Amino acid sequence: MQLHDANKTIELLQEKINQLQQVEQQKVADLQEKVTKLKIKNQALKSKMEFMQTSPAMYATHNQFNSQPIPFPPSSSSHIGRSATSNQVHEGPAYPFDPTLSNLGP
């Protein structure tokens, strides 16, 4: 009878060990999945950070080389765009669209 009880206890303990091992393996698998997801997220954040750090430099370089001159606005005065002769009189500001230049003489 004691032998039978001992064998039964051994069997129950082995089942308990197997259950604990399965739980442990599941925890390991879950943690490995979490680590993988965090590594992917970390890499995405690093890439975003690099992009944000290089983006202003790229923007400045892009603007430096691709800047366009300000287009000259069409004017109603007929003397703009022609060669002035000595007998022509300059009337009005040199750049009618810019009020700060209106006080400049001819």
C-alpha positions as CSV (number, residue, x, y, z in Angstrom):
1,M,0.0,0.0,0.0
2,Q,2.8,2.5,0.8
3,L,4.5,1.7,-2.5
4,H,1.2,2.4,-4.3
5,D,0.8,5.8,-2.5
6,A,4.5,6.7,-3.2
7,N,4.0,5.9,-6.9
8,K,0.8,8.0,-7.0
9,T,2.6,10.9,-5.3
10,I,5.5,10.6,-7.9
11,E,3.0,10.6,-10.7
12,L,1.1,13.7,-9.4
13,L,4.4,15.5,-8.9
14,Q,5.5,14.7,-12.4
15,E,2.2,16.1,-13.8
16,K,2.7,19.2,-11.7
17,I,6.2,19.6,-13.1
18,N,5.0,19.2,-16.7
19,Q,2.3,21.8,-16.1
20,L,4.8,24.3,-14.6
21,Q,7.1,23.7,-17.5
22,Q,4.3,24.4,-20.0
23,V,3.4,27.6,-18.2
24,E,7.1,28.6,-18.1
25,Q,7.5,27.9,-21.8
26,Q,4.4,29.9,-22.6
27,K,5.7,32.8,-20.6
28,V,9.1,32.6,-22.4
29,A,7.3,32.6,-25.8
30,D,5.2,35.6,-24.7
31,L,8.2,37.5,-23.5
32,Q,10.1,36.7,-26.7
33,E,7.2,38.0,-28.8
34,K,7.1,41.2,-26.6
35,V,10.8,41.7,-27.0
36,T,10.5,41.3,-30.8
37,K,7.6,43.8,-31.0
38,L,9.6,46.3,-28.8
39,K,12.7,45.9,-31.0
40,I,10.6,46.7,-34.1
41,K,9.0,49.7,-32.3
42,N,12.4,50.9,-31.1
43,Q,13.8,50.6,-34.7
44,A,10.9,52.6,-36.1
45,L,11.4,55.3,-33.4
46,K,15.1,55.5,-34.2
47,S,14.4,55.9,-37.9
48,K,11.8,58.6,-37.2
49,M,14.3,60.4,-34.9
50,E,17.0,60.2,-37.6
51,F,14.6,61.5,-40.2
52,M,13.6,64.4,-37.9
53,Q,17.2,65.3,-37.2
54,T,18.2,65.2,-40.9
55,S,15.0,66.7,-42.2
56,P,15.8,70.3,-41.2
57,A,19.2,70.0,-42.8
58,M,17.7,68.6,-46.0
59,Y,15.1,71.3,-46.0
60,A,17.7,74.0,-45.7
61,T,19.9,72.5,-48.4
62,H,16.8,72.0,-50.6
63,N,15.8,75.6,-50.2
64,Q,19.3,76.9,-50.7
65,F,19.8,75.3,-54.1
66,N,16.2,75.4,-55.3
67,S,15.3,79.0,-54.3
68,Q,13.5,81.0,-57.0
69,P,13.8,84.7,-57.4
70,I,10.8,86.8,-56.5
71,P,8.9,87.4,-59.8
72,F,8.7,91.0,-60.8
73,P,5.1,92.1,-60.6
74,P,3.4,93.6,-63.7
75,S,3.3,97.3,-63.5
76,S,0.9,99.9,-64.9
77,S,3.7,102.5,-65.5
78,S,5.0,102.5,-69.0
79,H,8.5,103.4,-68.2
80,I,9.4,100.1,-66.5
81,G,11.1,97.7,-68.9
82,R,12.2,100.4,-71.3
83,S,15.5,102.2,-71.5
84,A,15.2,105.7,-70.1
85,T,16.5,108.6,-72.2
86,S,17.8,111.8,-70.7
87,N,14.7,113.8,-71.5
88,Q,12.3,111.3,-69.8
89,V,10.9,112.3,-66.4
90,H,10.6,109.7,-63.7
91,E,7.3,109.8,-62.0
92,G,6.2,107.8,-59.0
93,P,8.2,105.3,-56.9
94,A,10.8,103.0,-58.5
95,Y,8.8,100.0,-57.2
96,P,5.1,100.9,-56.9
97,F,4.3,97.7,-55.0
98,D,6.8,98.5,-52.2
99,P,5.7,101.5,-50.1
100,T,9.1,101.7,-48.3
101,L,10.7,102.6,-51.6
102,S,8.3,105.4,-52.5
103,N,10.3,108.1,-50.7
104,L,13.4,107.3,-52.9
105,G,14.0,109.8,-55.6
106,P,14.7,109.1,-59.3
